[in-house]
Amino acid sequence: MCVQEYEEQETEEARAVKDIDRFEMILQAYEYEKKHGKSLQEFFDSTRGQFRNSQVQQWVETLYKARATLHLPQQ
């Protein structure tokens, strides 16, 4: 897959890679929240409803469940 294909998001492979990139971003945000006890809600807001790949959607759901157990301050 080339950069142009990734940017145009016209193939299933390109969309899956984009979803994985988005997931990695919120996973890193979650890890930071867990370590520092600070909410990074804006990262989760920016990706809400953006995931198309069913496998990645399952990962996101699992991450949201884990995140719900954190006791983060409200923003």
Legacy VTK file of the C-alpha trace (Angstrom):
# vtk DataFile Version 3.0
C-alpha trace
ASCII
DATASET POLYDATA
POINTS 75 float
0.000 0.000 0.000
1.319 3.450 -0.865
0.844 6.796 0.828
-1.598 7.973 -1.835
-3.809 4.919 -1.310
-3.729 5.533 2.452
-4.638 9.198 2.053
-7.476 8.554 -0.429
-9.036 5.825 1.759
-10.510 4.065 -1.279
-9.501 0.490 -0.464
-10.491 -1.725 2.440
-6.820 -2.153 3.313
-6.255 1.621 3.469
-9.335 2.105 5.662
-8.173 -0.684 8.002
-4.726 0.884 8.355
-6.320 4.286 9.086
-8.504 2.670 11.755
-5.462 1.041 13.321
-3.706 4.428 13.374
-6.696 5.999 15.112
-6.897 3.125 17.563
-3.211 3.426 18.395
-3.747 7.109 19.180
-6.558 6.438 21.664
-4.686 3.478 23.134
-1.732 5.776 23.851
-4.129 8.347 25.325
-5.620 5.640 27.554
-2.175 4.531 28.737
-1.303 8.148 29.567
-4.586 8.576 31.445
-3.910 5.404 33.402
-0.387 6.459 34.300
-1.035 10.131 35.080
-4.693 10.170 36.169
-5.520 12.958 33.720
-8.397 12.796 31.230
-7.540 13.104 27.546
-11.169 13.057 26.441
-10.468 15.150 23.337
-8.615 12.234 21.742
-11.599 9.955 22.250
-14.028 12.612 21.046
-12.039 13.161 17.853
-12.285 9.484 16.876
-15.825 8.675 18.047
-17.799 7.140 15.187
-14.786 7.134 12.857
-13.925 3.412 12.981
-15.093 1.311 10.014
-13.203 -1.962 10.399
-15.183 -4.473 12.482
-12.115 -5.904 14.215
-10.870 -2.470 15.206
-14.380 -1.565 16.383
-14.191 -4.525 18.777
-10.824 -3.322 20.075
-12.277 0.159 20.598
-15.244 -1.241 22.508
-12.900 -3.217 24.765
-10.746 -0.140 25.329
-13.791 1.981 26.215
-14.854 -0.635 28.772
-11.381 -0.603 30.332
-11.349 3.192 30.303
-14.690 3.281 32.113
-13.024 1.635 35.104
-10.536 4.495 35.485
-11.457 7.169 37.976
-10.533 10.249 35.984
-11.368 13.828 36.945
-14.191 15.377 34.952
-13.202 18.018 32.428
LINES 1 76
75 0 1 2 3 4 5 6 7 8 9 10 11 12 13 14 15 16 17 18 19 20 21 22 23 24 25 26 27 28 29 30 31 32 33 34 35 36 37 38 39 40 41 42 43 44 45 46 47 48 49 50 51 52 53 54 55 56 57 58 59 60 61 62 63 64 65 66 67 68 69 70 71 72 73 74
